[in-house]
């Protein structure tokens, strides 16, 4: 018996989708591993940035954002409080 997927499109870290946005290439899709490699890279194309979409209800996503991506404490507090 297999259990239904309850992640609703996110992976085990709450990652839903990501794109590298570049003036030359537009938006290219990235998985989480590629996004982390891009962030660690010292050779990023000029004017490029990442757009990463996470399920913020996922505890693993919050851990990844705070500890691996080093998002500010103020941001983490704001998403925990909700709107």
Secondary structure in CASP SS format (residue, H / E / C, confidence):
PFRMAT SS
TARGET T0000
AUTHOR 0000-0000-0000
METHOD secondary structure of the structure
MODEL  1
X C 1.00
X C 1.00
X C 1.00
X C 1.00
X C 1.00
X C 1.00
X C 1.00
X C 1.00
X C 1.00
X C 1.00
X C 1.00
X C 1.00
X C 1.00
X C 1.00
X E 1.00
X E 1.00
X E 1.00
X E 1.00
X E 1.00
X E 1.00
X E 1.00
X E 1.00
X C 1.00
X C 1.00
X C 1.00
X E 1.00
X E 1.00
X E 1.00
X E 1.00
X E 1.00
X C 1.00
X H 1.00
X H 1.00
X H 1.00
X H 1.00
X H 1.00
X H 1.00
X H 1.00
X H 1.00
X H 1.00
X C 1.00
X C 1.00
X C 1.00
X C 1.00
X C 1.00
X C 1.00
X C 1.00
X C 1.00
X E 1.00
X E 1.00
X E 1.00
X E 1.00
X E 1.00
X E 1.00
X C 1.00
X C 1.00
X C 1.00
X C 1.00
X H 1.00
X H 1.00
X H 1.00
X H 1.00
X H 1.00
X H 1.00
X H 1.00
X H 1.00
X H 1.00
X H 1.00
X C 1.00
X C 1.00
X C 1.00
X C 1.00
X H 1.00
X H 1.00
X H 1.00
X H 1.00
X H 1.00
X H 1.00
X H 1.00
X H 1.00
X H 1.00
X C 1.00
X C 1.00
END
